[in-house]
């Protein structure tokens, strides 16, 4: 039996979360429409039901258009990585405060969290993890972690600037045998928000599953 692509499994686990965001957006849209309805009813001699219908349609159309634009932007920035590595798990992330120091200690460039925050992608393959900075459709790899150097993949509350949210922490062993904690938060492909606790755990599980394949292949 063919195993589903890891990104497909993760996206399935996020459907309820996406539906919740959509329901919230629709609820907010309806409230906005009713507020506008009271204003328009005093200005234009149009039946209330027609104004209500048109308002809802306009707000929904605007919301769908906004989501589509955000989706295109995100996919364009990491689309090249997904094209080059069709079997890998490629996901949008943002660094926690611990990411920069660990990156430098593990042989990567000396970058601040602010410099890393815009356009950071994770590529998980059985051979290990890669971290890429993406700029438009271009990308550059800033760190490679062989599967054997990753001791643990855990979830927990991490600090990223002004945010403290559920994220993923990697315990990594360097060539000298020292251990470093490298943390990051998962980000939605489409919605401009962090992954929830459930989705973050699903992402961590997919990373563990992908890395475990290296052991299976070696056996």
N, C-alpha and C positions, 0 to 999 in steps of 0.2 A: 504494500500500500504506500502510495506517495505521500510524504509528509508535507503539510501545507507550509508555505513560505512564512518565516518568522514574523515579517511585517504584517502579513495577512492575519495571523493569529492575534497579534497585538491590536490590530485595528478592530477585530471582532470584539475583543474585550472592552474596547472603548465606545462601542455603539450606545450603550445606555448613558454614558457620560455625555456624548455628543447630543443625544436626544434631550437630555436635561438642559443643556445650554440652549438648544433650539427652542424648547418650551419656555424657558425664561425670556429669551429674546422676543418670542411672540407675545408673551404676557406684557412685557414692557412696551412693545409696539402698540398693543391695543389700548393701553393706558394713555400713550402719547396721542393716539388718534382721537380718543374721547376728549382729551384736553383741547386739541385743535378743533374738534367738532363744535365745542361751545363758542370758540372764537369765530369760526367761519359762519356759524349759524346767525351771528349778529351782523355779519358783513354782507354775505351773499344770500339772495333769495332762492336757495336750492333745498329740496327736500332732505330732511335729516338722514333718511335711509340711504340716499344716493351719496351724500357726503361721507357717511360712515363706510360704505362699500369702497368708494374711491380711495379714501384715506388708508384703509387696511391694505388694499392692493398696492398702493404706492410705498407704504412702509415695508411690506413684505418683499416687494421687488428691490427696494434699496438695500435691504438686509442681505438678500441672496446675492446681489451684485457685489456688495462689500466682501462677503465671504469668498466669492469667486476670485476677486482681485487678490485677497490675502493668500488664497490657495495657490494661485499662479505664481506669486512672488516667492513663496516658500519652496514650491516644487522647482522653480527655475534655479534657485540658489543651490539646492542639493541634488537636482535632477541628474547632473553629470556623474555624481558619485553613484547614484542608483543605476545609471546606465552602464557604468564601468564594472560594477559589482552586482549583477542581477540576483545572485544567490545570497548576498549579505544582508544583514539587518542594518539599514542606514536610518538614523533618527536624529531629529533636531533637539539640541540640548542647550542649556545655559550653565556656565560654571558657578560653583559655589565658591566661597571665599578661600577654601582650602585648595582649589584647583591650581591657581597660579604658582604658589610655593612648591607644590608637588611636581608640577610640570617642569619647573626649573631644576629641581633636585633629580628628576629622572632623565635629564639630558635634553629637555625641550627648550625653546626660547624663553627668555625672561620677559613675560608679559603680565600686565595687570589684569584684574578681573574685568575692568571696563574695556580694555583692549580686546578681551576674549569674548565679551558678552554678545557682540553682534555677529551672528553667523557661525556658530560652532556646531559641528556635526560629529556624531559618533558612528563608526563603522565597526560592526561586530561580525567576525568570521571565526571559524574553528581554530585558525592559527593564532588569533589574538584580537586585540582591539586597536583601532586607529582613530585618532582625533584630528579633524580637519577644520581649518578656518576657511570659510566660503565668502567670496566677494563676487556678487552677481553670479555669473555662471562659472567663474574660476574658483579653484580651491587649492590649498596647500596643506600638506600633512605636517602637523607640528609635534606629534608624539605617536610612537608605536609601542604597544605593550604586548609582548609574546604571551600566549596563553599560560605558559608555565610560570610567569612572573606574577600572575594575579592570584593572590591567596584567597581573598573573599570578595563577594559581591553582596552588599547588604543595603537595606533601605532604612532610613531614619530621618529625623528632622535636621536640616542643614541650613546654614545662613548664607544667603546670597545678597550682598548689599543690605538693603533695608528689609528684605524678605527673609522669613524663616519658615520653610515649608518642607514637606516630605520630599526626599531626594534619594539618590543612589550614591553610596560610598564604596570605592574600590580600595582594598588594602593591597598594595603592590610592593614586591621585593625588588630592590635594585641589584646591580651586579656585585656590590659590596656586601649584600646580605641585609642591608638596612630596609626597614619598612616605612612606607609613606601612604598617607590617606589622601585620595583624590576623589573629590565629591562634585556632583553636578545634578541639575534638575532637568527632567524631561519636559519638552514643550510640544504643544499640539502642532500638527502640520498645517491646519487651517485656522483654528481659533487662536487669537493672540493671548494665550493663557498657559499656565503651567499645568502639567498633568496632575490629576487628583491622586489620592493615596492608592486607590484601587488600580489606576492606570500605571502609576509608578512601579507598583509591585509587579504588575504584568510585564513591564519593560525589563525590570531586573530579572524576572524569571526567564525571559527570552534571551537575555545576555548569558545567564548561567547555562541555559540549554544549548546555546550556540557554542560556548566554550567547552562544554562537556563533549561535543562531537569530536574534538581533537583527541580526547582520550579514547573514544570509541574507535576512531580511525586507526590510532596507534595499536589498539588491541587486535 
